[in-house]
Amino acid sequence: MRKIVPLTFVISTLFALNQGIDYWKENAQPDSKSYESVISNADNIQAKTQPKQVEEKTSMAQIKSLYKEVSAFVTDHLFDFSSNEVDEMKPLGSDEIFSANIGDACPVLPVPTISFTDANVSSSFAGCSGISLTAAGCGGNQVRWYRNGLYEGTGTTFTGYPSTNANYYAECSDGASCTSTKSNSLHVPVWNARVIPTNIPPTVCTGDSLELAVEFYTASSTNFPLAPSYQWRKDGYPVSGATNSTYKAKVSGYYSVFINIPLPFKNTCTTNAYANSRVNVLPTATISATTPTTVCPGNNVKMQWNYDYEFNQGGGTLTFQWKKGGIDITGATSTNFIATQGPGAYTLTVTKNGCSSTSAPINVTNSGTAPTQKPVIRDMNGVAVTSTVYTCGYTTLYGNGCANGQTLRWYVKGSEYVQGTGSSVGAFATTYGSKYYARCSTGETCDGVASDTVLVAVARVEVTKTLGATACNPTILTASSTPGTNVTFQWYKDSNLINGATANQYSTHEEGYYQVAASFTNLFNNGTCNPTSSSMNTTSTQAAATPVITACAGANPGTCTPLVSPINTYSGSPVTLQVSNCNGTVVWSTGASATSIVVSASGTYTAKCTNTLCTSPNGNTIQVIVAACSSSLTLSHPANDITSNPNANGNLRQASASNGSITATNWVTGNGTKATYAAKSVTLSPGFIADTGTIFTANTGGCN
């Protein structure tokens, strides 16, 4: 036996006890305090705790003892953990909220027996059909129903609409707080319906079908006890006559089945079951000819596959194979086909996921005689061409060679469609060229021999970049043009013209964007074409500049007229060598490191420029010839005649500036010849001649 106790009573009791303890703690004189009555008529299942003032003297120990007793009652009696079941709970406010085994006396109640109301209906169909159970043996007592241990309701008959498998039992109740032992348990399986196969193949072959069937199932069985009716649907619409539990799908679509479940206590129970995915049946391939199928011998017929949306449904890749007389045509594997194989029956086979569909044939026949003349193609200058014509993008091709009554028809290689008719055709060039040819024709389906194929190509220029082996080397830019003749170049940096940069190569150490423009002349369109390459970017390099060396007379020349190598001087008359155009440190061939050096010995001098990473080549060389300084110098005719300038420095003759002398009887001749005599004394004796037009200077000075 069990007795029913309201859960509200238990919760209210524990709450009141807690309030009483807190109230006690807050007062210094507990004897004078009042408390709520925490228990009222536990036998009345509808009772609610009502606050009521009572005056009683108690102690904290008594309050705590009472709290512990009630807590123990809840733990030990209301929740019976000794069994495998937890008694039924319902939301607060229900009349019967909690049942527990308690020690109070209950009458002995009969144990009910439950059974299916209709012996033929012992299962349910998920989502719509119900189940009816009947209890017997409770007499005038109340019947309480449970599903999987959870309270469901009261009454002699129980009707429910479960969606999952469940176990049911009942108890007799006195309508108050006592119930009987559990009845027998009945298992009610819940059926579901699905369409099989659940794994729909990606493609159903042409002419085949996919059999779909309704499968009813529970967790443990597929033997559905009822006899439903069916209506199959495609894409949501009923399929006429498809009212069996199976259906053979022969066309593509989304399939489902409408199921009507017969029930003894309900007129209808309907549901829909859906195929797991779309059924994709490979349709029959169809092809069509886009040109006449009766042609002259040697002429072609153009055909194409007629696109069908259904071919692309589901996964998998389409492949195509054109055939003549059932034999594969090598390389004919696209959706379009040009039949050049002569008369015969042509078909197309489309394959996907192992299924193939072959079209009905197109029959090609021959009729008539094709022209035998071979046309000649000419450029705009009237020159016959058999290979390539270059243009800036557009040109005109001309043709001749057809007999009277014949028409010249123009074609582009690859498309094989007529581009024009007549003695000329406008030809457009592409990056890689377009190939044109022509045929003489006596009608739409009767072309003769093809002319030579002419490639119409765009005149263009491109730039390639070659990086230096190290950071000291320049970047080399190279222009290449098509065609490679009759072309000139002009280089640009950052869109600015580079003066003098007109070769096919340009080297630079500077960062920037470089382009080259090509100028073609004598192209077949009788004009000039000026294509420009795309930009090529470069990064800066750290090359050391090659130095430029100049020479001046004296150790501190200041501003001077540069001397020209070789330089003749005398002991005591040094030469200053200077470097310009160095972006680093100057290193002379003597080992010195300075912008300028003073030399007084004969030799050949040069210098390099170095920076952090790089060393330049040697600069120009300067030869210095230093002669001894004598005390006397005799210049006689003809041995010492001066007739020209060895270099821009002229001719210098010196003796000691302190005690030297020059005696001259020689001749100075030649227009523009320069001669300078310098010593302590200079004597021009009879016989000395300085011709008109020469530049002669005599002065005191000389060498040391």
Protein Blocks (a to p, Z undefined) as FASTA:
>chain_A
ZZdddfklmmmmmmmmmmmmmmmmmpcblmlpccddfbghjllmkbccddddddddddfk
lmmmmmmmmmmmmmmmmpcckbmbdcddddehiablbdcddfbdcddddddddddfblkl
ccdcehjaccddddehjlmaccdddeehiafbecjbdcdddfbdcdddddddehiabccd
ddddddddddddddddfbdcfbdcehiacddddddddfkbccdfbdcdddddeehiaceh
iacfbdcdfbgcddddddddddfkbfbdcdddddfbdcddddddddddfbdfbdcehiac
dddddddfklmgceddddddddeehiacehiacfbdcdfebpadddddddeehiacdddd
dddddedjddfbdcddddfkopacfkbccdfhiacdddehiaehiacddddehjlpafbg
cjbdcddddfkopaddddddfbjklccddddddddddddddddddddfblkbccdddddd
ddfehiacdddeehiacehiacfbdcdfbecddddddddehiakopacdddddddddddd
fddcdddddddedjblopaddddddddddehiacddddehiabdcddfkopacfbdcdfb
ecddddddddfkbccddddddddddddddfbdcdddfklgcfbdfblnopaddddfklgc
cddfbdcehehiacddddfbdcddehiacdehiacdddeeddZZ
